[in-house]
Amino acid sequence: MKNPKLKQLHDEWLIEATIDEMQEKLASGEITSVDLVHMYLYRISHFDTEIRSVLEVNPDALHIATALDLERTQKGPRSGLHGIPILLKDNLDTGDKMHTTAGSLALDGHVAMKDSFVAAKLREAGAILLGKTNMTEWANFMAIGMPSGYSSRGGQTLNPYGQFDVGGSSSGSGASIAANFAAASIGTETSGSILNPSLKNSLVGIKPTVGLVSRSGVIPIAHTQDTPGPMARTVKDTAHVLTAIAGLDEKDPATLTNPSKNRIDYAAVLTETSLKGYRIGMAGKPFSDRLNKHKIKMIEEAIVCLRELGAEIIEDIVIPSAEEKWGYEVLMYEFKPDLNAYLRATSHSNEIRSLADVIAFNYKHPKAMLKYGQKVLIESEDTSGTLLEKEYIAALEKDQYLSREQGIDFALQQNNLDAIFFGGDRGSVIAAKAGYPTVIVPAGYVPNGEPFGVSFTGTAFSEETLLKIAYAFEQATKHRKPPVMKEDSHK
């Protein structure tokens, strides 16, 4: 960087700077949002060529930053995200010059006509939408055996910590924030797609209750399980973003199920580092099966830490559906009508208007599109698209009953728990089926450098409680450390 001030800030401060720390320097005038954008663009251009986490940057980012800096001097900040650069997964619409493709060349060139609800809420809070991140194509609902982080549009995203799985399907959202290409990112989850890349990239990830954050303007998989959510380097940073993007949306009926009509400032409630009075249940087998000794040790150390913080740990809680072999029938049936509805509403210049069109495009361009096939797309296309099938209706009722009444809610109520503890992201499937929230937090590293984490799951709309638990654990342990980044040699 030519500017010596920015070079020093980049080298000595930016790498793990929190959103609150950024706001302190912005408020004092020590830096501007334009400075933040310049530093992050520098990092993307110098460190992301190999990682391939960012697909494109917003051409208007510097102009937006300049306008927000001016607004700050004239009116003050809008929120804790005023002037803060955020990256978005490539399945969230932005009504600007950026594309929205779900990682697929079938939608290459598609520009949304308006913001998704999430993008609009971020802009309203004063955030800078810095760019779009790569993702597992069609949110990993395309083929069997497609690796996490691969898309026809973006290629293969790599883990900045080393030769480890990058996690999916919000792969670029995870790798980019681990590598510090923005303050935070937005991912989406249907089953594990925020929690898994957060785990793999040593991040805090929040998979919200289905209905806390609107899905309007998000390329879907399944309306009963889809949700956007934040990914960041600290619990409080994710809480700042969750505060901004949560809200009621008449276009998404799920948001009308939220019993709290009042806006919650999730970051403001993170003040206590004691867990006295909290009851946390420990999920045992099969949720801990096949973990290596290093990860089991980190789980044991996390439990010790929670006890030292004052929490009462109830071991070996009973989850009646723990051994259930969960299927993906609900997703297979919902994907076709949900995707078709999204594509029908896109600009008339977009020639891809249905799932059938996607499949046909892939067949026409097999070298680029069918590296791993499209078996899952075809399976979904073979359904009626009407959601009338007995198999679908039975699977939907079964999944919700077993994951709620015979799953998470059963364990919480039987033991009077505030949350359930899982090692890694082992509870992601049952929480996804229930539509319930989970927060995952870094818990250390395997001797070879692979990140690991632990997660806390609760009942519907219990994000405030989960964040308080996660925050106390994080503050007591401070496990996260940044990856060692090598600058791309040709820069």
C-alpha positions, 0 to 999 in steps of 0.5 A: 500500500502506498499510503503509509498510514493505511499500511501500518493500520493494515499490518498492525491493527486491522487483522483481528479488529472487531466491529466495536474497535472499528467504530471507535476509530471511525468515531475519533476520526482516526480512520474513515470507512473509505480507509476500511474499504481500501484496506479490505480491497488490498487484502482481497487483491493480495491474498485471495487469488489462491483462496478464491473466496470472493467472487466480485467486489461492489464497484460502488463500494468506495462511493458508498463509503464516502457518502457514509463518512459524510453522513457520519460527520453531519448526522452521526452513525445510523447503527453499530454497522455504520460504515462497516464492510460486509460480504454476502453469499452469492445467493442473496440478491443485491439491487446494485451492480453485483450479480447473484448466481448461487455459484452457477454459470447458468445464472452468469450475468444475472443481476437482481432487480432489488435488494433481498430483505437482508441486503436492504436491512444492512444498507439501512443500518449503514453497512457497506456491501463490499462484495459477493462470496463463492459458495458450493454451487446451488448451496450443495443441492446439485450433485452427490460428491461435490466438494464443499466450496466448489462452483462452476462460477468461482472454482474451488474455495480453499481453507486459509488455515491449510489443507482442510475442508473449507466447509459448505455451503457458505464456503466463501463467507467462511474463508473470507472472514477467516482471512479477514477480507471484511468485518463479517459476512452473511451465509445461508443455512438449510442444514449445516451451511453456516455452522459447518464453514464457521467450524472449519474456519474458526469463526463464530456462526449463528444459524438463526431460528427459521423466521427470525431473518427473512428469506425474501430475495434469497435463492432457495433450497427449502422454505421449511429450513432455509435461513440467512445468518451472520458469520464473524470472528467474534460473538459480539460481531455476529450479534451486531449483524444479527441485530441489523438483519432480523425483522418482520417481513410480510413477504416471508410468512415465517417471520410473522411467527416471531413472538417478539415484535420488538427489535432486540439489540443482541450485541447490547445484551452481551455484558455478563461473563458469568454463566451462574444460573444457566443449565446446559445439557451435554449431548452424548452419543451418537453426537460424539462418535468418530471424533479424534482424541484431540477434538474429544479433549477440546470438548472436555476442556470446553465443559470444564470451562463452562462449569468454571463459569458457573453453568450447571452441566447435565451430562448424557441428556436423552434426545429420543430421536438421536439415532434417527437416520435423517433423510432429505426428502423435504428438501428434494420436494421443496426445492423445485417449487421454491426455485421456480418461484424465485426464477420466475420473479427475476428480470425478463433478461434472465433466460433461466426461468425454472429448474428444468432450464437449469438442468438443460443449460448444464446438459448443453455445457457439460465440461463446465457444468457437470464435473460432479453431475446433477443427480440431485437437481434431476431428482427434484425436477422429477417431483410434481412441484405441487407438494402434494406427494404423500412421501413429502407430507409424511416426511415433513410431519415426521421431521418436525415431530422427531426434531422438536417434540422428540428432539430438542424441545424434549431434552430442554423440557425434561432437564429444564435446560437453557441450551444443548451443547454439541461438539463441533457442528454435530447438532446441525441436522436436528436443529435444521429439521426443527428450524431452531437456532444454533451458535458455534464458537471456536474451541481450539485447534488440532495439532496439525492446525485444523480448527475446531469449535463447539455449539449451543442449540436452543428452542425457537427464538432463543438466540439471546440466551445462546449468544450470552452463553457463547459470549461468556465461553468466548471471553473466557477462552479466546481460542480464535487465532488468525490463519498465517496468510501468504501474500500471492507471489505475483502481487 
